[in-house]
Amino acid sequence: MSLLAQIAIFLASAVIAIPIFRRFKLGSVLGYLTAGIIIGPASLGLISSVDTTVNIAQFGIVLLMFVIGLELQPSRLWVLRRSILGLGTAQVAVTTVFLSSAAYFIFQQTWQSALIIGFGLSMSSTALALQLLAERGQLNSQFGRSAFSILLFQDVSVLPALALLPLLGVASAKSAGPGGWLVIKFLAVLVAVIIGGRYVLRPMLRIIAATRVAEAFTAAGLLIVLGTALLVSQVGLSLSLGAFLAGVLLADSEFRHELEADIEPFKGLLLGLFFISVGMSANLSLVRDKPFFIIGLTVSFMVLKIGILWAIGRLSGLSPAASRGLAISLPSGGEFAFVLFGLAAAIGIVDREIAELLVLVVTASMILSPMLLALFDVTFKANESDGRPFDKPVELYPKVIIAGFGRFGQIVGRILLAKKIAFTALEANQTQVDFFAAVRQPGLLWRRIAVGIAARGPCRKRRDFRAGHR
């Protein structure tokens, strides 16, 4: 079959499956997985070359990690630090300990394999959970904000997991020497990426943005993602880790929103292809051979996760209703489990058959999760409270956007700052952006820019700004 025919099949399966699953509020992730199962070799056999598809689809995870890195602004993490570090750390740590112990003592796995299994199953599907909560209008509820904090911590915790995978592979092979060299190489590459992101990537983006050629900027964004990922992979670490680092380095840059907007279409398509490839590679013979075993593992896994989340919610001071909502919001496995188990199987930490079994368990939990949440909505009042007022949400983003920060935009910004109203200014002229970035001193706010504008009018030179500021 030609490549164009395979692409047509992928697109057709996505176009048919996604609207159906979204119509029943089951999430697009499940639609991609189901489409992959149907067109895969285990069902209709429309696509037989699974390995080629998986290799291409890995770039979807790479782009996903880059976008997650872009979202991890230090200011955002600082505002949610208590929920993230408290609820998130407790959930991941407790769930990992319980599931790793079960894998080690009950299923006789090595400690490396048990650790990866426990950590991978502690993850929840960010895409699925946030989508379901948003559809029900529960993101701003007490348990919705707690669930978001836990998901954010899980996204961050994937970074050390990706870094430790090769080290665990070395440990499982009982070769300490290469592991030491790997740590040294990782630190060297990390320093190189940080320095390069500060002194190479941002100046390069400024030069390209000055040309005002949209295609060139999009190509530069993709080059940054893939280039950083390939650089990190040269020391034996994963491509996803490199992309994540690149995103974090650019999270506070003036190009964050444009990069995210340019990468988003590629990320969506390739991530959908990744989930389709996971469905295509699902070992359905295990389902036929061990249906009750898989069902038992899935139910036990979800019940354990619900119990842990409920206990953590109560211990953290959430109301009984909010604790139930938190527990029922994140009972499933997540898409990162597919990545971790696949990489662990490729390295040799987890047995291939065990990895396939765990993928089926995670997939089944993701299928049951929307149904469980719908049942919860019918049985309980999802937004009920015990009389305690909800925590006041913190405004993380301004509500005013100034499109164009020229003469008129500066006047509007000065008025807003006088009224202590935060805003975001969008400016296509890279020279103008560089000017305001240059005159901004560490720790100073946009108020100083307003002072300069008020005294001298729109500033064209640095000395004019400084004179006006005085």
N, C-alpha and C positions, 0 to 999 in steps of 0.2 A: 504494500500500500504506500502511496506517495505521501510526502510530508504535508502537502496541501490538503489531501483527503483526511489525514489524521487531525489536522487543525480544524477542519470543518466539523468533524465528529465531536471534538472537544467543545467547540462553540455551540453546536446544536444541543448537546447534552446539558450544557450549562443554561442555555436559554429556556429549555423545557423544564428542567428540574427546579431552578431557583424560584420562579414565580409560584410554582405549586407549593413548595415548602414555606415560602414567605406567606402565602395565602393562609396556611394553617398555623402560622406563627411558630414554626419549628426551626427557623434560622437557615441562613444560606450555607453555613458550614455543613449541616446535615444534607442539604441538597447536593453539594459538591461530592460528598462521600458516597451518597446513594447513586449519583450519576456515574461515578467511577466504578462502583460495584457492578452496575448494570452493563456498562460497555467493556468491562475488563475481561480477561481471559477466563475467569471463573464463571461468567454468565454468558452474555451474547458473543463475546470474543471479537468485538469490532476492532479493538486495539490489542495487539499481541506483544508489542515491544514495550514492556513496562519499565525496564531499566533506563532506556533512553528518556522516557517521560520523566522519571524520577530525577535524573541528572539535571534536566532543564528546569524542573519545578523547584529545585533547591534554591534557585535565585529568588523565588517568592518569599521564602523564609529570610533570605539575606536582606531583601528590601523591607520586610516587616520589621526586622530588628533595627534597621536604620531609622525607620519612622518612629519606633518606640524610643530610640535614643534621642531623637529630635524633641519628643514630648517631655523628656525628663529634665525640665528646667530646674536649676537649684532653688529658685524662689518657690516654685510649685511644691517641690519636695519638702521645703522648710515649713510651709504653711500646714501641710498634712503630716508632719513628722511624727506626731504622737500616735495617730491612727495607723500610719504605715508601719512604724517600728514596733508598735504595741500589738495590734491585731494581726498584722501581716507576719511578723516574726513568730508569734505564738502559733498561728495556723500552720505555717510551713514546717516549723520545727516539730510540733507535736504530731502532725500527720505523718511526717517523714519517719519519726521514731517508731510509731505504731506499725506502719506498713513495712518499713525495713526490717523490724523485728519479726513480723509475720513471714516475710520472704526468707529470712535467714534461718529461723528456727523451725518453721512449718514446712516450707518448700525447699529447704536445704540448698539455698543459693550461697555463693561466696559473698564476703562482706562488701566487695566492690559492686557486685551485681545487685545485692540487696539495697545498698545505698542509692544506686541509680533508680531502681524500681520504686523505692519509697518516695524519693524526691520527685520523680516524674509523675507519680500518681497524686502527689499533693497539689499539683498545679490544677487550676480550673481554666475553662475556656473563657478568655477575656471577651472575644467577639460574641460568643453565644450569650454569656451572662449579661453583658451591658446592653445587648440588643433586646433581650427579654425584659429587663428592667425598664428600659426606655419605652418599649411598647406599652407597658402597663403603668407608665407614669410614676415609677417608684424609685427613680435614681436620686431624687431629692429627699426621699424618706430617710428615717433614722438608720434602718438597716441597709438601704441602698447606698448611702455614703460610706458605711462601714465596709460593704462588699467592694466598692470601688477602691478603697484604701488597700484592702487585701489583694485585689487583682494587680494594683500598681506595684506592690511589694513583690508579688510573684514575677512580674515582668522584669523587675530589677534583679531578682535572685537568679534568673536564668543566666546572667552574665558569669558569675563564678562557676556555675554548673558546666557551662560550655568550656571554661578555662580548665576545669579539673578533669574533664573526660579523658584527654590524652594522658594526664598524670596517673589516673586510675588504671588506664590501659597498660602503662609502664609497670605499675605496681603489680598488676595481675600477672604480668610476664616475669616478675621477680628480677627486674633489671633496674637497679637504683641509679646507675650512672647516667643513662640517657635522661632520666627524670630530672636530675640536677641540671643538666645542660638545657633541658626544656624550660625550666624555670628561669634560667639566666637569659635564654633567648626571648622568652615572653616579656621579661622586664625590659630588655633592650628594645624590642619592637614597640612596647607600650610607650616608652620614652620618645622613640622616634615618631610615633603617631601623634602624641601630644604636641611635640615641638612642630611637627609638620602641619598639624591642624591650626596652630596658632600663627605660624609665620609663612606658611605656603598656601594652604587651602583658602583662607579668607582673602589674602591679596589676589589670588588667582580668580576667585569669584567676583571680586570688585572689577578686575580688568574685563572679564567676560560680560558682566552686567553693564558696563559702560558702553558696550557695542550695541546694546538693546536688540540683540538677536535672540528670540525666544528659544529657537532650536539649539543654539550653541549653549545656552544656560542649562537646558534639559540634558544635553549630552554631557556637560560638565558635572551635573549632579549624579548621573549614572556612573560616570568615570570615577568620581570620588568614592561611591559605594563599592564598586567592584574592585577598584585599585586598592583601597584600604583592606578589603576582605582578602584579596589575594596576597597582600603583604603579610598579613597576620598568618595566613595559611602556610606560608613558607617555613614557619617554625613548628609546624605540626598542630596548630590550633585551628579552630573551625572558622569557616567563612563568616558565619553569623556573628561571631565575637568581633571580628574586624569591622563589620558593618555597624554593629552596635556602638563601638567606640567612635566611629566617624560621626554618627548621629549625636552622641553626647557632646562631642567637641564643637559641633555647630548649633547646639541647642540654644545658646544665648546670642547667636549672630543675627545680624539684620536680614539674613537670607533664609531664615528658618521656615517661614510660612511659604515662600516661593518654592523652596526645595521640596517641602512636603506636598504642595499642590502639583508639582511636576512629577514626583515619584509615585503619587497615589494611584494613577491609572495602571502603571506597570505593576505596582505591588498587588493591586486587586486582581488583575488577570493572572499573574504568576502564582499568587497565593491560592487562587481558586484551582489552578492547574495542579498545585501541590496536593490539595485535598482530594482532587480527582485521582491523582496517582496513588494516594494512600488507599482510596477505595478500590482501585484496580489491583493493588498488591495484597488486598485482604485475603487471608487464607480461609476461604469458606469451607474447606474440607474439615477444619477444626470445629466449625459450627455444626456440621453434620455429624462429626464423630463424638464431640463432647458438648452437646447443647446445654445439658443441665449443669455441667461443671462451669461453663462460661456464665450462665445465668446466676448461679450461686456466687461466683466471684464478683460479678457486677453488683448484685444486691448487697452483698457483705461490704464491698468497698464503699458504696453510696451511703449505707446505714452508718458505717464508721465515720465517714466524713461529716455527715449530718450531726452526729452526736458530738464530735469534736468542735464543730462550728457553734453549735448551740451552747456548749459549756464555755467556750471562749467568750461568746457574746454576753452570757450572764456574769462571768467573772470580771468582764471589762465594764460592767455597769449598765449594759443595755437592758431595756425593759423586756419582759417575757415575750411580748408580741414582736418586738424588734429582733430578739434572739431567734425566734422561730423563723422570721423572714430571712435573716442572715443565713441560717442553716439550710433553708430550702433553696436559697439563691445560688449556692456554689457547691452542689453535691457531685457534680460530674468531673471527669477528667478534662484535660485541655489539649489544644493543638500542639503545645510545646512538648507534650508527652510523645507525640509521633516523632518529633525531631530528635529528642533525647534517646528514645529507644532505638531509632534507626541508626544514629551515630554510635551508640553503645554496641549495637549488634555488628556494625561494620568494623569497629575497633577490636571486638572480641571480648568485651566485658560481659555482655548479656548474650545468652544463647539465642540463636536466630528463632527457634521455635517459641521460646519464652517471649521474645519481643513481639512476634506475630500474635500470640495469645493476649498479651497486654494491649496491643492495638485494638483488638476486637472488644476487650473489656471497656476501654476508654470510649470507643465508638458507641457501644451499647449504652453507656452512661450518658453520653451526649444526646442520644435519642430519647432516653427516658426523662432527662432533666426538664425539658419544656412541658411534658405531660405532668410531671410531679408538681411543677410550679402552677400549672393550670388547676390541678386538683387542690392545691393549697389555697388558691384564690377563691375556690368554691367553698371549701371547708371553713377557712378562717377569713376574717376581714384583714386583708393584707396591710391596710393602713391604720389598723386599730392602735390605740395607745393606752397606757395606764394612767393618763392624766399628766404625765411629765411633759414639759415643753420640749420640742426638738431643739437640738443645737442649732444656733444661728449659722447658716452657711457663710463661708468666707468668700468674698468676691475675688476670684483669681484673675479675672480679665476685665478690662475696661469696657464700658458700654457705648463709648463714643469712638468712632473711627473717622479720622480726617483724611480724605482721599486727596493727596497732593499737599505738600507742606511748603508751598511758595509764599508769596506776599500775603494773600488772603488767608491761606491755611495757618500761617504764623499768627495772624491776628485772632483767629478763632481759638487757636491753642492758648494764647495769652489770656483770653477771657475765661476759658475753661479752668486754667490753672489758678486764676484769681478766685474762682468759685470752688477750688479744691476738687475739681472733677477730673479724674484720670482719663486719659485718651490714648489711642494708638494712631500714629501718623504714618500714612503710606506715601512714599515718594519714589517715583520712577527714575529720577535723576540721581545717578550714583554719586556725582560730584557733590550734590546737596547733602546726601546722606553721609558721605565722608567728612564733610565740613562739620556737621553737627556731632558726629562721633569724635572728631578731633578736639573740639572745644569742650566736650563733656569731661569733667574731671571725675576721678573715682570718688564715689559717695555723694556726688551732687545730683540734684534732680533737674527735671526739665524746667523748673522754676527759673534757673539762672539763664536759660535760653530766653525765657519770657522777659526777663529783666533787660537783656541785651536788645531784644526786639523792641521793647517799649521805649528804650532810650535812643536808639539809632535807626529804628526801622529794620527792614529785612537786611541781614548782614551778608556781605559778599566776601569779606576778607577776615582773617583771624584777628588782625589788629583792630578792625572796626568793632568786632564783638567784645574784645577785651576793654576797649575804650568805653563802650557803652555799659559794660558790666561795672566798671569803676564808677 
